[in-house]
């Protein structure tokens, strides 16, 4: 008996050309939470940062671009890859967290929605194509995919464009060491309704929000440098150590719950595509996930990583990673027809989500 499934038929990304290596932060003045200048030399701070996060460089958008621009670039690439008529799209879902932030003005601009701006950029005229935003922390793109699956399974949609885009370089505190984590980028997929007698595409998904005790793990706050020039600005801040502990405790279990929903064992997973937030943290999450299944040996290459050279581009990390692998732009990695993938993300909220996907 056949059923309707949500299948990814097109992918695209926009990776800014501007490379920012760790050494470019040697001239930054770093402060701690008590507004005190850090005593350690920047070279030592940077070396420790690389050791903890595995990030050696990241990409920043050019000054003339805002988030809706790069979202449009990625969306156009996904539509072209899917070989569909853009006027047939039923929904455009854009995941982000800060709207359009210009290089000379840190204020977020989200009216109209970024999805509306992307639809305008793509020159889509069809009024039946509904465009809206998702703000869900770093898991926003994956949550958009989950919403698209609901639309498709209900019969409300046949084609959905889901984009994750962010320019984090404009909302981070240059006097906070954490500024080195963040990056800019965009990624997109087209999901289509597919009728199949065997399971394909999205098999299951799981989401959780721990807002009662963890809502303020990431937040907007003042610069650690209390100088007059920055006193009216707010920047993205996080409680890094607590966030790390939260992720290790809850992400593996959320992933396991997702796998159990569709009766897929971890041994059947060919690739774990996880949000690229911190290289060491992702390694620890993977280890704990395999421990839940009492598996000692983690398959080599099961978790492809881009964070060392792309940094943490929030909602853009997962769709960018998927597109890079599909198009053979990640050395030693490939995704084949019939593979079973696991997508997972964690971020502000705190929110966690996971999707099991059959290629």
C-alpha positions in Angstrom: 0.0 0.0 0.0 1.4 3.4 -1.0 1.8 6.5 1.2 2.8 10.1 0.8 6.3 11.0 2.0 8.3 14.2 2.1 11.5 13.9 -0.1 14.3 16.4 -0.6 14.5 17.0 -4.4 16.8 20.0 -4.5 19.5 21.6 -2.4 21.6 24.8 -2.5 23.9 26.9 -0.3 25.6 30.3 -0.2 29.0 30.3 1.5 30.4 33.8 1.7 33.9 34.1 0.1 35.3 36.2 2.9 37.5 34.0 5.1 38.3 35.0 8.6 41.1 33.0 10.2 41.7 32.8 13.9 44.8 34.9 13.6 42.7 37.9 12.6 41.5 38.1 16.3 45.0 38.7 17.6 44.2 42.5 17.8 40.9 42.1 19.6 40.6 43.3 23.2 38.9 40.5 25.0 37.1 41.0 28.3 35.4 38.7 30.8 31.9 38.9 32.3 33.2 41.2 35.0 34.2 43.8 32.4 37.9 43.1 33.2 40.4 42.8 30.4 41.6 39.2 30.1 45.2 38.9 31.2 46.1 36.0 28.9 47.7 37.0 25.6 45.4 36.7 22.6 47.6 34.0 21.0 47.0 31.8 24.0 43.3 32.6 24.0 43.1 31.7 20.3 45.0 28.4 20.7 42.8 27.3 23.5 39.7 28.3 21.5 40.9 26.1 18.6 41.5 23.2 20.9 38.0 23.4 22.4 35.9 24.2 19.3 38.1 22.9 16.4 37.3 26.1 14.6 40.3 27.5 12.6 38.4 29.9 10.3 34.9 31.0 9.5 33.1 33.0 6.7 31.7 36.5 6.9 29.2 38.0 4.5 30.3 41.0 2.3 29.1 44.4 3.6 26.5 44.8 0.8 24.6 41.6 1.7 21.9 41.1 4.4 20.4 37.8 5.5 17.5 37.9 3.1 20.0 38.3 0.2 22.0 35.2 1.0 18.8 33.3 1.8 17.6 34.2 -1.7 20.9 33.0 -3.3 20.6 29.6 -1.5 16.9 29.3 -2.3 17.4 30.0 -6.0 20.1 27.3 -6.1 17.8 24.7 -4.5 14.9 25.5 -6.9 17.3 25.2 -9.9 18.7 21.9 -8.5 15.1 20.5 -8.0 14.2 21.5 -11.6 10.8 22.8 -10.6 8.8 25.8 -11.6 9.2 28.3 -8.7 5.5 29.3 -9.1 4.5 25.8 -8.0 5.9 26.3 -4.5 3.2 26.1 -1.8 5.3 27.4 1.0 8.6 29.3 1.6 9.8 28.9 5.1 12.9 30.9 6.2 14.6 30.1 9.4 16.8 32.8 11.0 17.1 34.6 14.4 18.0 38.2 13.8 16.4 39.3 10.6 18.3 41.6 8.3 21.1 43.3 10.1 23.1 45.8 8.1 26.9 46.1 8.5 26.6 49.6 9.9 23.5 49.1 12.0 23.0 46.3 14.5 19.2 46.7 14.7 17.2 43.7 13.6 14.9 44.3 10.6 12.2 41.7 10.3 9.3 43.6 8.8 8.3 42.3 6.3 9.4 38.8 7.1 12.5 37.5 5.5 10.4 34.8 3.7 8.4 37.6 2.1 11.6 39.3 1.1 13.0 36.1 -0.3 9.8 35.5 -2.3 10.2 39.0 -3.7 13.9 38.4 -4.5 12.9 35.2 -6.3 10.2 37.1 -8.3 7.5 34.5 -7.4 4.1 36.0 -8.3 1.8 33.2 -7.1 -0.2 34.5 -4.2 -1.0 30.9 -3.1 2.7 30.5 -2.2 2.7 31.3 1.5 5.9 32.8 2.9 6.7 32.9 6.6 9.6 32.9 9.1 10.7 30.5 11.8 12.7 31.8 14.8 13.7 28.7 16.7 17.4 29.1 17.5 19.9 27.1 15.6 17.4 24.2 15.1 15.2 26.6 13.1 15.9 25.2 9.7 15.3 21.6 10.8 12.0 22.7 12.5 11.1 24.3 9.1 11.6 20.9 7.5 9.4 19.3 10.1 6.7 21.8 9.5 7.0 21.2 5.7 6.6 17.5 6.4 3.3 18.2 8.2 2.0 20.3 5.3 2.9 17.6 2.8 1.6 14.7 4.8 -1.7 16.6 5.4 -2.2 17.2 1.7 -1.9 20.9 2.1 1.3 21.2 0.1 3.2 19.4 -2.7 6.4 21.6 -2.9 8.0 23.5 0.0 11.2 25.6 0.0 12.9 25.6 3.4 15.9 28.0 3.9 18.2 28.6 6.8 20.2 31.8 6.7 22.1 34.0 9.2 24.7 36.7 9.4 25.9 36.3 13.0 29.1 38.3 12.5 27.0 41.5 13.0 25.4 40.6 16.3 28.4 39.3 18.3 30.5 41.2 20.8 34.0 41.8 19.5 35.2 41.8 23.1 33.8 38.4 23.9 35.9 35.3 23.1 32.7 33.6 21.9 32.6 35.9 18.9 35.1 33.6 17.3 32.5 30.8 17.2 30.0 32.5 14.9 29.8 32.7 11.1 27.6 33.6 8.2 25.9 31.5 5.5 22.8 30.1 4.0 21.5 26.7 3.0 18.2 25.5 1.4 16.2 22.5 0.3 13.1 21.8 -1.8 10.8 19.2 -0.3 8.2 17.5 -2.5 5.4 15.1 -1.9 6.3 11.6 -3.2 4.0 8.6 -3.3 5.8 5.4 -2.5 5.1 1.8 -1.4 8.3 1.7 0.6 9.4 4.3 3.2 11.4 7.2 1.7 12.3 10.7 2.7 11.3 11.8 6.2 10.6 8.7 8.3 10.2 10.4 11.7 11.0 13.6 13.6 11.2 14.6 17.3 11.3 18.1 18.9 11.6 19.2 22.5 11.8 22.7 24.2 13.3 23.1 27.6 12.2 26.6 28.4 11.4 26.3 32.1 14.9 25.9 33.3 17.0 26.7 30.2 15.3 29.6 28.3 18.1 32.0 28.9 21.1 29.8 28.0 21.6 32.1 25.0 20.4 35.7 25.2 21.1 39.3 24.1 23.2 41.3 26.5 25.6 44.2 26.8 29.2 44.1 25.6 31.8 42.9 28.1 33.6 46.1 27.3 31.7 48.9 29.1 33.1 51.7 27.0 30.8 54.6 26.1 30.8 53.6 22.4 29.1 50.3 23.0 26.8 51.1 26.0 23.6 51.2 23.9 24.3 48.0 21.9 23.3 44.5 22.7 25.0 41.3 21.5 24.5 37.6 21.3 25.7 36.0 24.5 25.7 32.4 25.9 26.4 30.4 29.0 28.8 28.2 27.2 29.7 25.6 29.9 26.0 25.1 30.9 25.0 24.9 27.3 27.6 22.2 26.7 26.3 20.2 29.7 22.7 20.6 28.6 23.5 19.3 25.1 25.4 16.3 26.3 22.6 15.4 28.7 19.6 15.8 26.3 20.5 15.7 22.7 21.5 11.9 22.5 18.2 11.0 24.3 16.1 13.1 21.9 17.8 11.5 18.9 17.2 8.0 20.4 13.5 8.9 20.8 13.3 9.9 17.2 14.9 6.7 16.0 12.5 4.7 18.1 9.5 6.4 16.6 10.3 4.9 13.2 11.9 1.7 14.6 15.3 2.4 13.1 18.4 1.3 15.0 21.4 3.4 15.3 23.4 0.8 13.4 21.2 1.4 10.4 22.3 5.1 10.3 24.8 5.8 7.5 25.4 9.5 8.4 24.8 11.7 11.4 24.4 15.3 10.2 24.5 17.4 13.3 24.4 21.1 13.8 28.0 22.4 13.7 28.1 24.4 17.0 31.3 23.1 18.6 33.5 20.3 17.2 34.4 18.8 20.6 30.8 19.1 21.8 29.5 17.3 18.7 32.1 14.5 19.2 30.9 14.1 22.8 27.2 14.0 21.8 28.0 11.3 19.2 29.9 9.3 21.8 27.0 9.5 24.3 24.5 8.5 21.6 26.5 5.4 20.7 26.8 4.6 24.4 23.0 4.6 24.7 23.0 1.7 22.3 26.0 0.1 24.0 28.1 0.4 20.8 31.8 0.8 21.5 33.1 1.5 18.1 31.8 4.6 16.2 31.9 4.0 12.4 34.6 6.1 10.8 33.3 9.1 8.9 29.7 8.7 10.2 29.6 12.4 11.3 30.8 14.7 8.6 32.1 18.1 9.9 32.6 21.5 8.4 32.9 23.6 11.5 36.7 23.8 11.3 36.5 26.0 8.2 32.9 27.3 8.2 32.4 28.0 11.9 28.9 28.0 13.4 26.5 29.6 11.0 23.4 28.6 13.1 20.4 27.6 11.0 22.6 27.4 7.9 24.9 24.6 9.1 22.7 21.6 8.4 21.4 22.5 4.9 24.9 23.6 3.9 26.5 20.4 5.1 23.9 18.3 3.3 24.3 20.2 0.0 28.2 20.0 0.2 28.1 16.2 0.6 25.5 15.6 -2.1 27.6 17.6 -4.5 30.9 15.9 -3.6 32.4 19.0 -2.1 33.4 17.4 1.2 36.4 15.1 0.8 35.9 11.5 1.8 32.1 11.9 2.2 29.2 10.8 0.0 25.5 10.1 0.4 24.1 7.3 -1.7 20.6 6.3 -2.7 19.2 4.1 0.0 21.2 5.6 2.8 19.5 6.4 6.1 20.5 9.8 7.5 20.0 11.4 10.9 19.7 15.2 11.2 19.9 16.8 14.6 20.3 20.2 16.1 20.3 22.0 19.4 20.1 25.8 20.2 18.6 28.8 21.8 15.3 28.1 23.6 16.7 25.6 24.6 15.4 23.6 21.6 16.4 20.2 20.3 15.1 18.4 17.2 16.0 15.4 15.1 14.8 13.9 11.8 15.4 10.4 10.4 15.6 10.6 6.6 15.8 7.8 3.9 17.5 8.9 0.7 
